[in-house]
Amino acid sequence: MKNKIVLIGCGNVGMSYAYALINQYSYVDELVLIDLNKERIEGEAMDLNHCLAYSPTRVFVRVGSYEDCRDARIVVIAAGSNQEVGETRMDLINKNSKIFKSIINDVMKNNFDGIFLVATNPLDVMTYLTLKYSNLPPNKVIGSGTTLDTARLKYLVSNKVGVRPKDIQAYVIGEHGDSEFVAWSNANIALTSLDSFLTEEDKKEIEEEVRNSAYEIIKRKGATYYGIGMCLARITSAILEDKNIILPVSSYDKENDVCISTPAIVNMNGVQEKIFIPLDEEETKKIINSINVIKNAIKEVE
Ligand code: NAD
C-alpha cells in the first residue's frame, strides 16, 4: 500500500505543511491536494513538484478528489476560516463546523479507514466533530493540539536558559486556545526542575507570550503557518514511520467526552496512548477549566 496523504484545505497552513513535507525525508509517496480553489492548487502542485529534483523526499504532488481518500493513510484537514485581527479561535466555530460536516461526510463516503489529522480552529472542537461525524475509533482522529504551543514554549525557555529546545521537557496542555497552560510542576531539564532555571516572573512572562503568540503574529502578518506546518509534518512522520514519539496532540478523552491535548504516544495506529501528567492543585483547576471551555463550545455546535 502506498503512503498516500490527502490534504484538504490548501491555504497558508495546508501549503506550509506540504512544503515542510517536501523539505524533509519522509515516507510519503503521494500528496493529493483538495481545495475549493482548483486553479490555485493546480499551481501549487506544479510548484511543489518542481522542488523534487533537490529535495530529500520522493513525494509526488497532484490535485485530486474525495475519491482519493479511499486508500489514503492520512487525511489532513486545514480547510476553513482563520482568525482575523482580534478574533479568538473560538469565534470561528460556526463557519468551520459547517465546513467540517460536509468535508467529513465526503471523506467517509469513500470508506476512508486511515487517520485524520486536523489543524483547523477551534482545534479541539473540530477534532471532536471529526471523531463524531466519521465514527472512526478515537485513536484514528488526531488534532495538532498544543504541539505548536509547546514548540513556542520550548523556543522561549531555550532562549532564556541557553539549552536547545529539544532538551527541554515541558508541555503546554489543555485547549489549543486561551485556556491552555504550561504544566510547570513537572517541567524539567535533565531531570532538574525548571524552577532551578527560571524565576516565577520568567515563567509568567513565557506563558503569556506562548498564549499570545498567535495574536501577535496575526497582528503583524495576518496569519500563522510555518510553525503549524512543521508540527503537522512531525505528526505525519510519527504515524507513517511508526515512531512511538511523544507529542502533545489533541485526542479523545473518554472520561470527559472532549478532545483535548495531553502528551501522547503517536505511531502507526495514531494516538496509541494518552499520557496524563500528574498536576498540582492550581494546574488541576486549569485543566478542568479547559475541559469546560471545550465542552461548552461543543454544546454550541450541537
Ligand atoms: P487560509 O484561508 O489561508 O486557507 C484555508 C483554505 O481552506 C482556503 O484555501 C480555502 O479555499 C479552503 N477551504 C475552505 N472551505 C473549504 C472546503 N469546504 N473544502 C476544501 N477547501 C476549503 O487559512 P489558513 O491560514 O491556512 O488557516 C486554516 C485553518 O488553520 C484556520 O482555521 C486556522 O485558524 C487554523 N490554524 C491552526 C493552527 C494550529 O495550531 N492548529 C495554526 C494556525 C492556523
Residues whose N, C-alpha, C, O or C-beta is under 5 A from the ligand:
A	BS01	NAD	I8 G9 C10 G11 N12 V13 G14 I34 D35 L36 N37 A78 A79 G80 S81 N82 Q83 I99 A119 T120 N121 L123 S144 G145 L148 A223 T224 I228
